[in-house]
Amino acid sequence: MAPSIVEKGVNKEEETAVEEEAKEGLEKEENVHAASASKEGKEVVGRETEPKTGVSFPVKLEDGKQLNAVGMRKKSVLGLGVKIYAFGVYADNDKLKEVLKSKISTAPEKPTKQMYEIAIDCDVPMTMRLVIVFSGLTMNMIKKNFDEGLGASIKKINGGQKNEELANKVMGAASDAIKLSHGSVIEITKLPGFVIQTKVKDEVISTVESELLCRAYFHMYLGENPFDKDARERFGASLLSLF
């Protein structure tokens, strides 16, 4: 059985050193991409940095989705909170605005539970971009912990009923041979028609049509018990700005 993240030991000093080195490499790579885009006359997209990890995210994806929040996922390792990945929440804000205003006539003073539920439940394109920051991560660990978290989310919004087969469809097809170094990107996208597509390092590994799966996945980040409460609050503020 593959070790989980919790079962794998970690040297804090070594992990910090690796993170700093990889972070410098990412910053250099981003500067090169920006210079190249400017030289070719392409739009230079701004970036927002997730403060706890130093990972930066483009404020707009190539398909037009806009960044609404950044956050971090961490796990407990030998009593320490280890940073696993940074994430950025993107959405088609024009369509999200239409759905929100069709269901809520007057903008509330602060984000409401209804607003979050609309974002989770609606058929509006959204993307969760995950950027790995824990250098000791393997695909086996990702799949194990991903399936556990998604399985719990499905059970919660599905009236207490489990559906492990459905949860396993998102990452189950990813090859264990895929190497996940610091900076590796995984993208989970909700496409029109409640289709959820998973990409690992730009390779599509699964495409599943399921409204329950789409809702359960984004519920992990935007529901009442999210991975990062600060990120959820920032997303709520973004929803308010759409009014």
DRENMITI-877167 format. One record per residue: x, y, z of N, C-alpha, C in turn; residue in one letter. Coordinates in steps of 0.02 Angstrom, whole numbers, padded with zeros to 5 digits, always signed. Example, Ala and Ser with C-alpha at 12.3 -4.5 7.8 and 13.67 -1.06 7.14 Angstrom:
2
+00660-00284+00390+00615-00225+00390+00660-00165+00390A +00642-00112+00354+00684-00053+00357+00645+00002+00394S 
This chain:
243
+00043-00060+00000+00000+00000+00000+00044+00062+00000M +00027+00110-00043+00067+00170-00047+00060+00211+00017A +00115+00243+00040+00110+00283+00101+00070+00346+00088P +00030+00366+00138-00007+00429+00132+00040+00485+00150S +00017+00547+00140+00059+00604+00158+00072+00604+00232I +00022+00584+00272+00031+00585+00344+00083+00535+00367V +00089+00479+00330+00135+00426+00350+00207+00440+00329E +00215+00487+00283+00282+00501+00257+00315+00554+00300K +00375+00541+00326+00411+00589+00366+00437+00646+00324G +00456+00702+00357+00481+00760+00320+00530+00798+00365V +00586+00817+00335+00636+00858+00369+00619+00931+00355N +00600+00968+00405+00575+01036+00396+00625+01082+00362K +00689+01078+00383+00739+01122+00354+00752+01106+00281E +00756+01041+00265+00767+01021+00196+00708+01041+00153E +00648+01032+00179+00588+01049+00141+00586+01124+00126E +00604+01165+00176+00604+01237+00167+00656+01258+00115T +00715+01227+00117+00767+01243+00069+00746+01226-00002A +00715+01167-00010+00692+01146-00076+00638+01194-00102V +00593+01214-00056+00539+01260-00076+00567+01326-00100E +00616+01353-00063+00645+01417-00082+00681+01413-00150E +00717+01360-00161+00753+01351-00224+00704+01345-00282E +00652+01305-00272+00602+01296-00325+00564+01361-00337A +00550+01399-00285+00514+01462-00291+00554+01511-00334K +00621+01513-00323+00663+01557-00364+00661+01536-00437E +00660+01470-00448+00657+01444-00516+00592+01463-00551G +00536+01459-00513+00471+01478-00541+00469+01552-00558L +00498+01594-00515+00498+01666-00528+00538+01683-00591E +00596+01649-00600+00636+01660-00659+00598+01639-00722K +00564+01581-00717+00526+01556-00774+00470+01603-00792E +00436+01631-00741+00381+01678-00753+00406+01741-00787E +00466+01765-00766+00494+01825-00797+00512+01814-00870N +00537+01753-00885+00554+01736-00954+00490+01734-00997V +00437+01703-00971+00374+01699-01008+00345+01768-01021H +00348+01813-00971+00322+01880-00979+00361+01919-01031A +00428+01912-01029+00470+01947-01078+00457+01921-01148A +00448+01855-01155+00434+01825-01220+00367+01848-01247S +00316+01850-01204+00249+01871-01226+00251+01944-01249A +00287+01986-01211+00291+02056-01230+00326+02065-01297S +00378+02027-01308+00416+02031-01370+00374+02011-01429K +00330+01960-01419+00289+01935-01474+00225+01975-01482E +00216+02027-01441+00156+02069-01448+00094+02039-01416G +00102+01988-01375+00045+01957-01343+00027+01995-01279K -00035+01984-01256-00057+02015-01194-00017+01988-01135E +00011+02034-01095+00048+02014-01035-00002+02013-00977V -00017+01954-00954-00068+01945-00901-00037+01956-00833V -00071+01994-00791-00047+02005-00723-00050+01941-00681G -00019+01943-00624-00017+01884-00581-00032+01904-00509R -00060+01856-00471-00073+01866-00400-00038+01811-00361E -00005+01830-00307+00034+01782-00268-00004+01757-00207T -00004+01691-00199-00032+01660-00138+00019+01672-00082E +00001+01710-00030+00051+01733+00019+00085+01679+00060P +00051+01623+00075+00080+01573+00119+00131+01529+00084K +00128+01525+00017+00173+01482-00020+00219+01520-00068T +00201+01581-00085+00240+01620-00134+00226+01601-00206G +00177+01556-00217+00159+01536-00285+00115+01589-00316V +00131+01609-00379+00090+01659-00412+00046+01628-00466S -00012+01659-00476-00061+01634-00524-00079+01689-00574F -00087+01673-00638-00110+01723-00686-00180+01745-00667P -00195+01810-00673-00261+01834-00654-00314+01816-00707V -00291+01792-00765-00337+01769-00816-00307+01711-00854K -00347+01659-00866-00324+01602-00905-00332+01615-00979L -00302+01574-01021-00307+01583-01093-00378+01580-01119E -00421+01541-01084-00490+01535-01107-00535+01591-01079D -00505+01639-01044-00543+01697-01020-00567+01694-00948G -00563+01636-00917-00584+01631-00847-00540+01677-00804K -00572+01707-00753-00537+01755-00711-00524+01726-00641Q -00469+01746-00612-00450+01723-00545-00492+01759-00493L -00525+01720-00451-00568+01748-00398-00540+01739-00328N -00493+01693-00319-00464+01682-00253-00403+01637-00259A -00357+01644-00211-00300+01599-00206-00299+01572-00135V -00270+01512-00126-00267+01483-00060-00215+01428-00057G -00216+01390-00003-00166+01338+00008-00199+01278+00042M -00177+01220+00021-00199+01156+00052-00141+01129+00092R -00152+01111+00155-00099+01081+00194-00125+01019+00231K -00078+00977+00250-00094+00915+00285-00050+00910+00347K -00073+00871+00395-00034+00860+00456+00017+00805+00446S +00081+00820+00457+00134+00771+00453+00174+00773+00518V +00169+00720+00557+00204+00716+00621+00191+00777+00664L +00129+00801+00663+00110+00858+00704+00124+00925+00672G +00154+00925+00613+00168+00988+00578+00119+00998+00521L +00101+01061+00509+00058+01077+00452+00101+01086+00390G +00103+01036+00347+00146+01039+00287+00106+01066+00228V +00136+01113+00193+00104+01142+00134+00107+01091+00077K +00049+01073+00049+00045+01024-00004+00041+01057-00073I -00008+01102-00080-00012+01139-00143-00047+01206-00133Y -00031+01253-00177-00067+01316-00180-00121+01307-00233A -00175+01345-00227-00227+01339-00278-00256+01407-00296F -00281+01411-00358-00315+01470-00383-00384+01449-00408G -00435+01488-00390-00504+01474-00410-00523+01522-00467V -00538+01493-00525-00556+01533-00584-00628+01520-00604Y -00659+01570-00636-00727+01561-00661-00740+01606-00721A -00791+01587-00760-00817+01631-00812-00861+01682-00776D -00832+01738-00758-00867+01786-00715-00928+01818-00747N -00928+01825-00813-00987+01853-00846-01047+01807-00837D -01037+01743-00847-01092+01695-00839-01110+01686-00765K -01059+01688-00722-01072+01682-00650-01114+01742-00626L -01098+01801-00652-01136+01861-00635-01209+01854-00655K -01221+01828-00716-01289+01819-00740-01329+01772-00694E -01298+01718-00674-01333+01670-00631-01347+01700-00562V -01298+01734-00534-01307+01765-00468-01364+01815-00468L -01364+01859-00519-01414+01913-00521-01484+01887-00538K -01486+01827-00570-01551+01798-00585-01583+01767-00523S -01542+01752-00473-01567+01719-00412-01568+01765-00351K -01527+01818-00353-01523+01865-00297-01534+01935-00326I -01590+01966-00311-01608+02030-00342-01567+02088-00315S -01551+02088-00251-01514+02143-00220-01450+02117-00189T -01395+02152-00202-01330+02131-00175-01330+02133-00099A -01313+02079-00066-01310+02079+00008-01249+02119+00032P -01249+02134+00097-01193+02173+00125-01130+02132+00130E -01138+02067+00140-01080+02022+00144-01099+01956+00111K -01048+01915+00093-01062+01851+00060-01109+01808+00102P -01156+01776+00069-01205+01733+00104-01195+01660+00083T -01224+01616+00124-01222+01545+00109-01253+01531+00041K -01307+01567+00025-01340+01557-00039-01294+01573-00098Q -01253+01625-00091-01207+01643-00145-01156+01588-00159M -01129+01560-00105-01081+01506-00113-01115+01445-00145Y -01175+01430-00122-01211+01372-00149-01226+01381-00223E -01242+01442-00244-01254+01455-00315-01192+01440-00355I -01134+01464-00331-01071+01453-00367-01054+01378-00371A -01068+01342-00317-01053+01270-00314-01100+01231-00360I -01163+01249-00360-01214+01209-00394-01226+01227-00467D -01207+01287-00488-01226+01310-00555-01183+01278-00610C -01210+01280-00671-01176+01252-00729-01136+01307-00764D -01089+01337-00727-01046+01390-00753-00974+01364-00754V -00938+01373-00809-00869+01349-00813-00825+01377-00757P -00790+01333-00722-00744+01352-00669-00683+01307-00672M -00626+01333-00650-00564+01294-00649-00530+01302-00582T -00507+01247-00554-00464+01248-00495-00394+01229-00518M -00348+01276-00513-00278+01262-00532-00238+01248-00469R -00209+01188-00464-00169+01168-00407-00095+01168-00427L -00054+01200-00386+00018+01203-00399+00054+01170-00341V +00088+01114-00354+00120+01075-00302+00177+01114-00269I +00179+01114-00203+00235+01146-00167+00271+01097-00121V +00242+01038-00110+00275+00986-00069+00315+00940-00115F +00381+00946-00112+00424+00912-00161+00424+00836-00153S +00403+00810-00095+00404+00737-00085+00340+00702-00108G +00297+00738-00142+00232+00710-00162+00239+00662-00220L +00199+00608-00217+00196+00560-00273+00124+00557-00297T +00114+00530-00357+00047+00525-00384+00003+00479-00341M +00034+00426-00312-00003+00382-00267-00032+00420-00207N +00009+00465-00179-00013+00505-00122-00070+00551-00143M -00061+00583-00200-00113+00629-00225-00179+00592-00233I -00178+00534-00266-00239+00497-00279-00272+00474-00214K -00232+00450-00167-00259+00425-00104-00294+00481-00065K -00260+00537-00056-00288+00591-00017-00343+00628-00055N -00337+00632-00120-00388+00663-00161-00453+00623-00157F -00448+00558-00166-00508+00516-00164-00542+00519-00096D -00502+00521-00042-00531+00524+00025-00570+00589+00035E -00539+00645+00016-00572+00710+00025-00634+00717-00018G -00629+00697-00081-00686+00702-00126-00741+00653-00105L -00722+00595-00082-00771+00546-00060-00812+00573-00001G -00779+00606+00045-00814+00636+00103-00860+00692+00080A -00839+00731+00031-00880+00786+00006-00943+00759-00030S -00934+00706-00069-00991+00675-00103-01042+00650-00052I -01017+00617+00000-01061+00590+00052-01100+00646+00086K -01067+00702+00098-01098+00757+00134-01155+00788+00095K -01146+00798+00029-01198+00832-00010-01246+00782-00043I -01234+00718-00032-01275+00666-00063-01318+00629-00011N -01337+00666+00040-01381+00636+00091-01350+00581+00131G -01283+00583+00140-01249+00533+00180-01231+00469+00143G -01245+00467+00078-01230+00408+00038-01161+00414+00005Q -01121+00361+00013-01055+00359-00017-01060+00342-00091K -01007+00361-00129-01002+00341-00199-00928+00341-00216N -00892+00290-00190-00820+00287-00199-00800+00279-00272E -00841+00243-00310-00826+00234-00381-00825+00300-00417E -00873+00344-00402-00875+00409-00433-00816+00452-00412L -00799+00452-00349-00743+00491-00324-00678+00470-00357A -00669+00406-00370-00607+00380-00399-00598+00398-00472N -00652+00420-00505-00648+00434-00576-00608+00497-00593K -00602+00542-00546-00568+00605-00560-00493+00597-00569V -00461+00562-00522-00388+00553-00525-00367+00481-00539M -00414+00435-00541-00398+00364-00545-00359+00344-00607G -00368+00381-00663-00334+00362-00725-00263+00390-00730A -00243+00431-00681-00175+00460-00682-00123+00406-00670A -00074+00404-00712-00021+00354-00705+00021+00367-00644S +00038+00313-00607+00081+00320-00549+00152+00340-00568D +00167+00334-00633+00234+00352-00656+00244+00427-00665A +00189+00465-00663+00194+00538-00671+00233+00567-00612I +00284+00607-00628+00326+00638-00576+00297+00706-00558K +00288+00718-00494+00261+00781-00470+00314+00820-00432L +00349+00864-00466+00399+00905-00434+00367+00970-00410S +00404+01009-00372+00380+01074-00350+00363+01116-00412H +00303+01143-00413+00281+01184-00470+00239+01147-00521G +00232+01080-00513+00189+01042-00559+00117+01066-00552S +00081+01068-00608+00013+01096-00608-00039+01042-00623V -00091+01041-00582-00149+00999-00593-00209+01046-00600I -00249+01036-00652-00308+01078-00663-00372+01035-00663E -00420+01054-00622-00486+01022-00621-00536+01074-00647I -00568+01059-00704-00612+01108-00735-00683+01082-00741T -00731+01124-00722-00802+01109-00733-00822+01140-00800K -00839+01097-00847-00858+01118-00914-00934+01121-00918L -00962+01157-00969-01034+01160-00976-01065+01090-00981P -01124+01083-00951-01157+01017-00950-01136+00975-00892G -01106+01006-00840-01083+00971-00780-01034+00915-00799F -00983+00934-00838-00929+00888-00856-00867+00911-00819V -00835+00866-00783-00774+00883-00746-00714+00850-00780I -00665+00892-00797-00606+00869-00833-00544+00880-00791Q -00500+00830-00790-00439+00834-00750-00378+00833-00796T -00333+00881-00785-00270+00883-00821-00213+00880-00770K -00163+00838-00784-00103+00836-00744-00044+00854-00789V -00012+00910-00774+00044+00934-00815+00023+00939-00889K -00034+00969-00901-00062+00982-00968-00089+00920-01004D -00088+00863-00972-00114+00802-01003-00183+00785-00974E -00233+00779-01018-00300+00761-00996-00300+00688-00974V -00319+00676-00911-00319+00607-00886-00389+00581-00873I -00439+00626-00868-00507+00602-00859-00557+00657-00878S -00614+00635-00904-00670+00679-00919-00734+00642-00899T -00769+00669-00850-00827+00634-00821-00887+00681-00820V -00944+00656-00845-01005+00696-00841-01044+00676-00779E -01048+00722-00731-01083+00708-00669-01095+00773-00630S -01158+00790-00622-01174+00851-00584-01153+00843-00511E -01163+00784-00483-01144+00771-00413-01069+00779-00404L -01030+00753-00450-00958+00757-00445-00934+00829-00450L -00962+00868-00496-00944+00938-00503-00959+00976-00439C -01018+00965-00412-01037+01001-00351-00993+00981-00292R -00980+00916-00285-00940+00891-00229-00869+00918-00232A -00841+00922-00292-00772+00945-00297-00765+01017-00274Y -00806+01061-00300-00799+01132-00282-00824+01145-00211F -00865+01099-00185-00888+01106-00115-00828+01100-00067H -00777+01062-00085-00719+01054-00042-00684+01121-00030M -00688+01166-00078-00653+01230-00073-00700+01288-00055Y -00764+01282-00073-00810+01338-00064-00867+01323-00016L -00870+01262+00010-00923+01243+00057-00910+01270+00126G -00950+01248+00175-00948+01276+00242-00886+01254+00282E -00853+01201+00261-00792+01179+00296-00736+01172+00244N -00712+01228+00216-00665+01225+00159-00594+01209+00180P -00553+01192+00131-00482+01179+00144-00447+01242+00169F -00467+01301+00144-00435+01364+00163-00491+01415+00172D -00506+01433+00235-00560+01479+00249-00547+01549+00221K -00484+01571+00222-00468+01637+00195-00482+01639+00120D -00466+01585+00085-00478+01583+00013-00553+01585-00001A -00592+01550+00039-00665+01551+00031-00692+01622+00040R -00667+01657+00090-00689+01726+00103-00671+01772+00044E -00611+01762+00016-00591+01803-00041-00635+01788-00102R -00655+01725-00110-00699+01707-00164-00767+01741-00153F -00791+01741-00091-00854+01775-00076-00852+01849-00093G -00795+01881-00077-00788+01952-00094-00790+01962-00169A -00761+01916-00206-00763+01920-00279-00834+01914-00305S -00873+01869-00274-00943+01862-00293-00981+01927-00282L -00969+01960-00224-01002+02023-00211-00985+02076-00263L -00922+02076-00285-00901+02126-00335-00937+02118-00401S -00963+02059-00415-00998+02048-00478-01065+02084-00481L -01091+02104-00423-01154+02142-00422-01141+02215-00441F 
